């Protein structure tokens, strides 16, 4: 019985430690929103890096997703037209 609780206790304590750290991180984040001054130059540089410089990744991902969607549509419709045409 002691082994059961010790085996159960270690992951449970680890989970609660992680949960506590997550709550502290969230509290620090929300506190910093209202107490720290926003550095506009740094903020806009990060917006440009995250938004504009990632367009190539978005375009490539969209192209491959569209190609897979078109291929799947073709293979699905090809089977249904086989029965409709004489």
C-alpha positions as CSV (number, residue, x, y, z in Angstrom):
1,X,0.0,0.0,0.0
2,X,2.9,2.3,0.7
3,X,4.4,1.7,-2.7
4,X,1.1,2.5,-4.3
5,X,0.9,5.9,-2.6
6,X,4.6,6.7,-3.2
7,X,4.2,5.7,-6.9
8,X,1.1,7.9,-7.1
9,X,2.5,10.7,-5.1
10,X,5.6,11.6,-7.2
11,X,3.6,12.3,-10.5
12,X,0.9,14.0,-8.5
13,X,3.4,16.3,-6.8
14,X,5.1,16.9,-10.1
15,X,1.8,17.9,-11.7
16,X,0.9,20.3,-8.9
17,X,4.3,21.9,-9.1
18,X,3.9,22.4,-12.8
19,X,0.4,23.8,-12.3
20,X,1.7,26.2,-9.6
21,X,4.5,27.4,-11.9
22,X,1.9,27.9,-14.7
23,X,-0.3,30.0,-12.4
24,X,2.6,32.1,-11.3
25,X,3.6,32.7,-14.9
26,X,0.1,33.8,-15.8
27,X,-0.1,36.1,-12.8
28,X,3.2,37.7,-13.8
29,X,2.1,38.1,-17.3
30,X,-1.2,39.8,-16.4
31,X,0.5,42.0,-13.9
32,X,3.1,43.2,-16.4
33,X,0.4,44.2,-18.9
34,X,-0.8,46.9,-16.5
35,X,2.4,47.9,-14.8
36,X,5.1,48.0,-17.4
37,X,5.4,50.6,-20.1
38,X,5.2,49.3,-23.7
39,X,8.3,49.7,-25.8
40,X,6.8,50.5,-29.1
41,X,9.9,50.1,-31.3
42,X,10.5,46.6,-29.9
43,X,6.8,45.8,-30.2
44,X,6.6,46.8,-33.8
45,X,9.8,45.0,-34.7
46,X,8.3,41.8,-33.3
47,X,5.1,42.4,-35.1
48,X,7.0,42.7,-38.4
49,X,9.1,39.6,-37.7
50,X,6.1,37.4,-36.7
51,X,3.7,38.7,-39.3
52,X,5.5,39.8,-42.4
53,X,8.6,37.6,-42.3
54,X,6.5,34.4,-41.9
55,X,4.5,34.9,-45.1
56,X,6.7,32.5,-47.0
57,X,5.9,29.7,-44.5
58,X,2.2,30.5,-44.8
59,X,2.3,30.5,-48.6
60,X,4.1,27.2,-48.8
61,X,1.8,25.6,-46.2
62,X,-1.2,26.8,-48.1
63,X,0.1,25.6,-51.4
64,X,0.7,22.1,-50.1
65,X,-2.6,22.0,-48.3
66,X,-4.4,23.0,-51.5
67,X,-2.5,20.4,-53.5
68,X,-3.5,17.7,-51.0
69,X,-7.1,18.9,-51.0
70,X,-7.3,18.9,-54.8
71,X,-5.8,15.4,-55.0
72,X,-8.2,14.0,-52.4
73,X,-11.2,15.7,-54.2
74,X,-10.0,14.3,-57.6
75,X,-9.7,10.7,-56.2
76,X,-13.1,10.9,-54.5
77,X,-14.9,12.3,-57.5
78,X,-13.2,10.0,-60.0
79,X,-14.7,7.0,-58.3
80,X,-18.2,8.5,-58.3
81,X,-18.1,9.5,-62.0
82,X,-17.1,6.0,-63.0
83,X,-20.6,4.8,-62.1
84,X,-22.5,7.8,-63.6
85,X,-20.9,7.7,-67.0
86,X,-21.9,5.0,-69.5
